[in-house]
Amino acid sequence: MIKLYGFAVSNYYNMVKQTLEEKAISYEEISAIPSQGDEFKAKSPMGKVPCIETDHGFISETAAILDYLEESYPNPRLFPAEVFARSKVREIMRITELYIELPARRHFQHLFFSTPRNDAAFTEVKPILENGVSALSHLVKPAPFLCGAEMTYADIYAYHTFGYANAVTTKLYDWDIIAAIPGLKASLAAMAARPSTKRVDADQQAMMAARAKAK
Ligand SMILES: N[C@@H](CCC(=O)N[C@@H](CS)C(=O)NCC(=O)O)C(=O)O
C-alpha cells in the first residue's frame, strides 16, 4: 500500500492525495512535517512534503509522484492519451507552479503566520504573477475543466494552487487572480464539486480549524 507523508494543510500534499482518491488507490496517510533532519531527508531529499513510500522505495516532488501514480495506476487516466494534449497539460502545471504558486508562496508566512510583510517580495512577486496569469489566460480552455471535458492534472495543480495564491493576491495586491483568468472560476467550481475534492478539503479545513483552536 502507498504511504503518503505530509499534512492536510499542504497544497502539494493535497495534489497527491486527490490523485490517490481519484484513482481509488489504497493509501495510508503518515503525518510528517518538512525537516532538514537526516532521517526525513532519507525519505524526501529536499526535506519537503509530500513524499510517498512505494514497494520500490520513496519518491518526493509532486510532479514526479504524479508521474509514478499515473504510470502505475493508469485508470482513470489524468493525463490525455495524445502526446500534444498531454504536453499542454504539463505546460499548464509547470506555469502554475513556477509563476503562480512559488511567487505567491513568498508571502505565505506573512499571510498565514502574521510575520512582517517581505517588502522585497512585495515588489518582485507581482510582475511574475502578472506574467503567469497572462500565460494561463492564453493556455487554458475551460470546458469546464482547464483542458476540456475531462479533469486532468492541470486542474489538480490549479485547484490546490489558486486557493492560497488568491488569498495572497487579494490581501496584498487587492487583485483577484482567479477572476483575471477567463473561465477559471467555473473550472475551480467544477473541481470543488468532485467527491475527491470534498474529502481532501474536509481534512484540510479540519486541520486548519484545529490549528486555529490551538492558538
Ligand atoms: N517542489 C515541491 C514543493 C513541495 C513544498 O514546497 N512543500 C512544502 C509544504 S506545502 C514544504 O515542504 N515546505 C518546506 C520547505 O520548503 O522547506 C513539490 O513539488 O512537492
The ligand as an SDF file (V2000), in Angstrom:
LIG
                    3D

 20 19  0  0  0  0  0  0  0  0999 V2000
    8.5860   21.1770   -5.3100 N   0  0  0  0  0  0  0  0  0  0  0  0
    7.9710   20.5160   -4.1870 C   0  0  0  0  0  0  0  0  0  0  0  0
    7.3680   21.5660   -3.2840 C   0  0  0  0  0  0  0  0  0  0  0  0
    6.7710   20.9810   -2.0270 C   0  0  0  0  0  0  0  0  0  0  0  0
    6.6740   22.0170   -0.9320 C   0  0  0  0  0  0  0  0  0  0  0  0
    7.0980   23.1780   -1.0790 O   0  0  0  0  0  0  0  0  0  0  0  0
    6.1050   21.6030    0.1770 N   0  0  0  0  0  0  0  0  0  0  0  0
    6.0360   22.4880    1.3210 C   0  0  0  0  0  0  0  0  0  0  0  0
    4.7950   22.2290    2.1370 C   0  0  0  0  0  0  0  0  0  0  0  0
    3.3600   22.7330    1.2170 S   0  0  0  0  0  0  0  0  0  0  0  0
    7.2630   22.2230    2.1800 C   0  0  0  0  0  0  0  0  0  0  0  0
    7.6180   21.0920    2.3990 O   0  0  0  0  0  0  0  0  0  0  0  0
    7.8950   23.3080    2.6360 N   0  0  0  0  0  0  0  0  0  0  0  0
    9.0490   23.2290    3.4840 C   0  0  0  0  0  0  0  0  0  0  0  0
   10.2800   23.7300    2.8240 C   0  0  0  0  0  0  0  0  0  0  0  0
   10.2180   24.3390    1.7370 O   0  0  0  0  0  0  0  0  0  0  0  0
   11.3630   23.5260    3.3930 O   0  0  0  0  0  0  0  0  0  0  0  0
    6.9140   19.5420   -4.7030 C   0  0  0  0  0  0  0  0  0  0  0  0
    6.5270   19.6730   -5.8740 O   0  0  0  0  0  0  0  0  0  0  0  0
    6.4920   18.6290   -3.9810 O   0  0  0  0  0  0  0  0  0  0  0  0
  1  2  1  0
  2  3  1  0
  2 18  1  0
  3  4  1  0
  4  5  1  0
  5  6  2  0
  5  7  1  0
  7  8  1  0
  8  9  1  0
  8 11  1  0
  9 10  1  0
 11 12  2  0
 11 13  1  0
 13 14  1  0
 14 15  1  0
 15 16  2  0
 15 17  1  0
 18 19  2  0
 18 20  1  0
M  END
$$$$
